[in-house]
Amino acid sequence: MALIVIFVFKTPFRKLVILGLDRVKRGSGPIVVKTVAATVFVVMMSIMYNVMAIHRHWIEDGDINPTEQILLAKHLLEASLMGFSLFLAFMIDRLHHYIRELRIRRKTMEAAKKQNRVFEDGKTTVSEEIKALEEEMTPLRARIKQLESELEEKTEEASNAEAHARALKNQSEGFLMEYDRLLEENQNLRNQLQSLDRILSMDKIGVQWKKMDVDEATEFEMSHSHAILSTKSNNVVKEVANWLDMKLGWA
């Protein structure tokens, strides 16, 4: 009973009693306590059996002698003391268990409070760091926006340059095609000029040959004319001579 009172009220002996019970429950202590409790319980049940036997004899005979009355009172007192002792032992065990759990929970709560304090302190430090980082991020965001705008401008310039390059490429391809066409036309014109030169050279040769033929024909005609004229002149001379001869002969 004193142990229960010590457990209930916070006294200087409470810690000593708790430490003593902790030592009792270590090692083989729990086995010894359970063995003693089982023995007390068996003795109590034996006493209760004797009490029931005396009570049955009293009911059957209708009266008991003073010795049996003293034994009955003694057995009842012993059984009551043993039962009360077992009940107190059980209560002390439970109180010790709950007090120990309470101490563990308190330690856990204190550790959690310490961690919470550390977390709060860290949270304050982290919040300050976050504010500093946000202050640092403000110019960085402005710089990022500026870089994004520059990137868009560069991208647009690159797109325009690419489009211009494509246009120049298409134009160069057109120029190459036109150059090929002009080159082909030039080749055709050269071929035509060569053919014309050949034709003109052939015509020139033919004209020369014709000229040579005309000259030869003219010379032939002139020689033929001279021959005819000489023949005719000879004939005329002969006729004149004949006429003169005839005239002279007649005279």
CORWONOR-V592847 format. One record per residue. N is the residue number from 1. RES is the residue in one small letter. SS is DSSP state (a for helix, b for strand, c for the rest). PHI is phi as a letter, one per 20 degrees, with the letter a starting at -180 (999 if undefined). D_FIRST is the distance of its C-alpha to the first C-alpha in Angstrom with 1 decimal. Layout:
BEGIN
n=N res=RES ss=SS phi=PHI d_first=D_FIRST
n=N res=RES ss=SS phi=PHI d_first=D_FIRST
END
This chain:
BEGIN
n=1 res=m ss=c phi=999 d_first=0.0
n=2 res=a ss=a phi=f d_first=3.8
n=3 res=l ss=a phi=f d_first=5.3
n=4 res=i ss=a phi=f d_first=5.1
n=5 res=v ss=a phi=f d_first=6.3
n=6 res=i ss=a phi=f d_first=8.6
n=7 res=f ss=a phi=f d_first=9.8
n=8 res=v ss=a phi=f d_first=10.6
n=9 res=f ss=c phi=d d_first=12.4
n=10 res=k ss=c phi=e d_first=15.2
n=11 res=t ss=c phi=c d_first=14.9
n=12 res=p ss=a phi=f d_first=16.9
n=13 res=f ss=a phi=e d_first=14.1
n=14 res=r ss=a phi=f d_first=13.5
n=15 res=k ss=a phi=f d_first=16.7
n=16 res=l ss=a phi=f d_first=16.2
n=17 res=v ss=a phi=f d_first=13.0
n=18 res=i ss=a phi=f d_first=14.9
n=19 res=l ss=a phi=f d_first=17.9
n=20 res=g ss=a phi=f d_first=16.3
n=21 res=l ss=a phi=f d_first=15.1
n=22 res=d ss=a phi=f d_first=18.6
n=23 res=r ss=a phi=f d_first=20.2
n=24 res=v ss=a phi=f d_first=18.3
n=25 res=k ss=c phi=e d_first=19.5
n=26 res=r ss=c phi=e d_first=23.0
n=27 res=g ss=c phi=m d_first=25.7
n=28 res=s ss=c phi=e d_first=24.8
n=29 res=g ss=a phi=g d_first=21.0
n=30 res=p ss=a phi=g d_first=20.5
n=31 res=i ss=a phi=f d_first=22.8
n=32 res=v ss=a phi=f d_first=21.0
n=33 res=v ss=a phi=f d_first=17.6
n=34 res=k ss=a phi=f d_first=19.5
n=35 res=t ss=a phi=f d_first=21.4
n=36 res=v ss=a phi=f d_first=18.5
n=37 res=a ss=a phi=f d_first=16.9
n=38 res=a ss=a phi=f d_first=20.4
n=39 res=t ss=a phi=f d_first=21.0
n=40 res=v ss=a phi=f d_first=17.9
n=41 res=f ss=a phi=f d_first=19.1
n=42 res=v ss=a phi=f d_first=22.6
n=43 res=v ss=a phi=f d_first=21.6
n=44 res=m ss=a phi=f d_first=19.7
n=45 res=m ss=a phi=f d_first=22.9
n=46 res=s ss=a phi=f d_first=25.0
n=47 res=i ss=a phi=f d_first=23.3
n=48 res=m ss=a phi=f d_first=23.6
n=49 res=y ss=a phi=f d_first=27.3
n=50 res=n ss=a phi=f d_first=27.8
n=51 res=v ss=a phi=f d_first=26.4
n=52 res=m ss=a phi=f d_first=28.7
n=53 res=a ss=a phi=f d_first=31.6
n=54 res=i ss=a phi=f d_first=31.1
n=55 res=h ss=a phi=f d_first=30.9
n=56 res=r ss=a phi=f d_first=34.1
n=57 res=h ss=a phi=f d_first=35.9
n=58 res=w ss=a phi=f d_first=35.0
n=59 res=i ss=a phi=f d_first=36.5
n=60 res=e ss=a phi=f d_first=39.6
n=61 res=d ss=a phi=e d_first=40.4
n=62 res=g ss=c phi=n d_first=39.3
n=63 res=d ss=c phi=b d_first=37.9
n=64 res=i ss=c phi=c d_first=35.6
n=65 res=n ss=c phi=e d_first=35.8
n=66 res=p ss=a phi=f d_first=33.2
n=67 res=t ss=a phi=f d_first=32.2
n=68 res=e ss=a phi=f d_first=31.3
n=69 res=q ss=a phi=f d_first=29.4
n=70 res=i ss=a phi=f d_first=27.3
n=71 res=l ss=a phi=f d_first=26.8
n=72 res=l ss=a phi=f d_first=25.9
n=73 res=a ss=a phi=f d_first=23.2
n=74 res=k ss=a phi=f d_first=21.9
n=75 res=h ss=a phi=f d_first=22.0
n=76 res=l ss=a phi=f d_first=20.2
n=77 res=l ss=a phi=f d_first=17.4
n=78 res=e ss=a phi=f d_first=17.2
n=79 res=a ss=a phi=f d_first=17.5
n=80 res=s ss=a phi=f d_first=14.8
n=81 res=l ss=a phi=f d_first=12.4
n=82 res=m ss=a phi=f d_first=13.6
n=83 res=g ss=a phi=f d_first=13.6
n=84 res=f ss=a phi=f d_first=10.0
n=85 res=s ss=a phi=f d_first=9.2
n=86 res=l ss=a phi=f d_first=11.7
n=87 res=f ss=a phi=f d_first=10.5
n=88 res=l ss=a phi=f d_first=7.0
n=89 res=a ss=a phi=f d_first=9.5
n=90 res=f ss=a phi=f d_first=11.8
n=91 res=m ss=a phi=f d_first=9.7
n=92 res=i ss=a phi=f d_first=8.9
n=93 res=d ss=a phi=f d_first=12.6
n=94 res=r ss=a phi=f d_first=13.8
n=95 res=l ss=a phi=f d_first=12.2
n=96 res=h ss=a phi=f d_first=13.6
n=97 res=h ss=a phi=f d_first=16.8
n=98 res=y ss=a phi=f d_first=17.2
n=99 res=i ss=a phi=f d_first=16.6
n=100 res=r ss=a phi=f d_first=19.1
n=101 res=e ss=a phi=f d_first=21.5
n=102 res=l ss=a phi=f d_first=21.2
n=103 res=r ss=a phi=f d_first=22.1
n=104 res=i ss=a phi=f d_first=25.0
n=105 res=r ss=a phi=f d_first=26.1
n=106 res=r ss=a phi=f d_first=26.1
n=107 res=k ss=a phi=f d_first=28.2
n=108 res=t ss=a phi=f d_first=30.4
n=109 res=m ss=a phi=f d_first=30.9
n=110 res=e ss=a phi=f d_first=31.7
n=111 res=a ss=a phi=f d_first=34.1
n=112 res=a ss=a phi=f d_first=35.6
n=113 res=k ss=a phi=f d_first=36.0
n=114 res=k ss=a phi=f d_first=37.7
n=115 res=q ss=a phi=f d_first=39.9
n=116 res=n ss=a phi=f d_first=40.6
n=117 res=r ss=a phi=f d_first=41.6
n=118 res=v ss=a phi=f d_first=43.8
n=119 res=f ss=a phi=f d_first=45.2
n=120 res=e ss=a phi=f d_first=45.9
n=121 res=d ss=a phi=f d_first=47.6
n=122 res=g ss=a phi=f d_first=49.4
n=123 res=k ss=a phi=f d_first=50.3
n=124 res=t ss=a phi=f d_first=51.7
n=125 res=t ss=a phi=f d_first=53.7
n=126 res=v ss=a phi=f d_first=54.8
n=127 res=s ss=a phi=f d_first=55.8
n=128 res=e ss=a phi=f d_first=57.9
n=129 res=e ss=a phi=f d_first=59.4
n=130 res=i ss=a phi=f d_first=60.1
n=131 res=k ss=a phi=f d_first=61.9
n=132 res=a ss=a phi=f d_first=63.9
n=133 res=l ss=a phi=f d_first=64.7
n=134 res=e ss=a phi=f d_first=65.8
n=135 res=e ss=a phi=f d_first=68.0
n=136 res=e ss=a phi=f d_first=69.5
n=137 res=m ss=a phi=f d_first=69.9
n=138 res=t ss=a phi=g d_first=71.9
n=139 res=p ss=a phi=f d_first=75.0
n=140 res=l ss=a phi=f d_first=74.5
n=141 res=r ss=a phi=f d_first=74.6
n=142 res=a ss=a phi=f d_first=77.8
n=143 res=r ss=a phi=f d_first=79.2
n=144 res=i ss=a phi=f d_first=78.2
n=145 res=k ss=a phi=f d_first=80.0
n=146 res=q ss=a phi=f d_first=83.0
n=147 res=l ss=a phi=f d_first=83.0
n=148 res=e ss=a phi=f d_first=82.7
n=149 res=s ss=a phi=f d_first=85.7
n=150 res=e ss=a phi=f d_first=87.6
n=151 res=l ss=a phi=f d_first=86.7
n=152 res=e ss=a phi=f d_first=88.0
n=153 res=e ss=a phi=f d_first=91.2
n=154 res=k ss=a phi=f d_first=91.6
n=155 res=t ss=a phi=f d_first=90.9
n=156 res=e ss=a phi=f d_first=93.5
n=157 res=e ss=a phi=f d_first=96.0
n=158 res=a ss=a phi=f d_first=95.3
n=159 res=s ss=a phi=f d_first=95.9
n=160 res=n ss=a phi=f d_first=99.1
n=161 res=a ss=a phi=f d_first=100.2
n=162 res=e ss=a phi=f d_first=99.5
n=163 res=a ss=a phi=f d_first=101.5
n=164 res=h ss=a phi=f d_first=104.3
n=165 res=a ss=a phi=f d_first=104.2
n=166 res=r ss=a phi=f d_first=104.5
n=167 res=a ss=a phi=f d_first=107.4
n=168 res=l ss=a phi=f d_first=109.1
n=169 res=k ss=a phi=f d_first=108.5
n=170 res=n ss=a phi=f d_first=110.0
n=171 res=q ss=a phi=f d_first=112.9
n=172 res=s ss=a phi=f d_first=113.5
n=173 res=e ss=a phi=f d_first=113.5
n=174 res=g ss=a phi=f d_first=116.1
n=175 res=f ss=a phi=f d_first=118.1
n=176 res=l ss=a phi=f d_first=118.0
n=177 res=m ss=a phi=f d_first=119.1
n=178 res=e ss=a phi=f d_first=121.9
n=179 res=y ss=a phi=f d_first=122.8
n=180 res=d ss=a phi=f d_first=123.1
n=181 res=r ss=a phi=f d_first=125.1
n=182 res=l ss=a phi=f d_first=127.4
n=183 res=l ss=a phi=f d_first=127.7
n=184 res=e ss=a phi=f d_first=128.7
n=185 res=e ss=a phi=f d_first=131.2
n=186 res=n ss=a phi=f d_first=132.5
n=187 res=q ss=a phi=f d_first=133.0
n=188 res=n ss=a phi=f d_first=134.7
n=189 res=l ss=a phi=f d_first=136.9
n=190 res=r ss=a phi=f d_first=137.7
n=191 res=n ss=a phi=f d_first=138.6
n=192 res=q ss=a phi=f d_first=140.7
n=193 res=l ss=a phi=f d_first=142.4
n=194 res=q ss=a phi=f d_first=143.1
n=195 res=s ss=a phi=f d_first=144.6
n=196 res=l ss=a phi=f d_first=146.6
n=197 res=d ss=a phi=f d_first=147.8
n=198 res=r ss=a phi=f d_first=148.8
n=199 res=i ss=a phi=f d_first=150.6
n=200 res=l ss=a phi=f d_first=152.3
n=201 res=s ss=a phi=f d_first=153.4
n=202 res=m ss=a phi=f d_first=154.8
n=203 res=d ss=a phi=f d_first=156.5
n=204 res=k ss=a phi=f d_first=157.9
n=205 res=i ss=a phi=f d_first=159.2
n=206 res=g ss=a phi=f d_first=160.7
n=207 res=v ss=a phi=f d_first=162.3
n=208 res=q ss=a phi=g d_first=163.7
n=209 res=w ss=a phi=f d_first=165.1
n=210 res=k ss=a phi=f d_first=166.5
n=211 res=k ss=a phi=f d_first=168.0
n=212 res=m ss=a phi=f d_first=169.6
n=213 res=d ss=a phi=f d_first=171.0
n=214 res=v ss=a phi=f d_first=172.4
n=215 res=d ss=a phi=f d_first=174.0
n=216 res=e ss=a phi=f d_first=175.5
n=217 res=a ss=a phi=f d_first=176.7
n=218 res=t ss=a phi=f d_first=178.2
n=219 res=e ss=a phi=f d_first=180.0
n=220 res=f ss=a phi=f d_first=181.2
n=221 res=e ss=a phi=f d_first=182.4
n=222 res=m ss=a phi=f d_first=184.0
n=223 res=s ss=a phi=f d_first=185.7
n=224 res=h ss=a phi=f d_first=186.7
n=225 res=s ss=a phi=f d_first=187.9
n=226 res=h ss=a phi=f d_first=189.9
n=227 res=a ss=a phi=f d_first=191.3
n=228 res=i ss=a phi=f d_first=192.2
n=229 res=l ss=a phi=f d_first=193.6
n=230 res=s ss=a phi=f d_first=195.6
n=231 res=t ss=a phi=f d_first=196.8
n=232 res=k ss=a phi=f d_first=197.7
n=233 res=s ss=a phi=f d_first=199.4
n=234 res=n ss=a phi=f d_first=201.3
n=235 res=n ss=a phi=f d_first=202.3
n=236 res=v ss=a phi=f d_first=203.3
n=237 res=v ss=a phi=f d_first=205.3
n=238 res=k ss=a phi=f d_first=206.9
n=239 res=e ss=a phi=f d_first=207.7
n=240 res=v ss=a phi=f d_first=209.1
n=241 res=a ss=a phi=f d_first=211.1
n=242 res=n ss=a phi=f d_first=212.3
n=243 res=w ss=a phi=f d_first=213.2
n=244 res=l ss=a phi=f d_first=215.0
n=245 res=d ss=a phi=f d_first=216.8
n=246 res=m ss=a phi=f d_first=217.7
n=247 res=k ss=a phi=f d_first=218.9
n=248 res=l ss=a phi=f d_first=220.8
n=249 res=g ss=a phi=f d_first=222.3
n=250 res=w ss=a phi=f d_first=223.4
n=251 res=a ss=c phi=f d_first=225.0
END
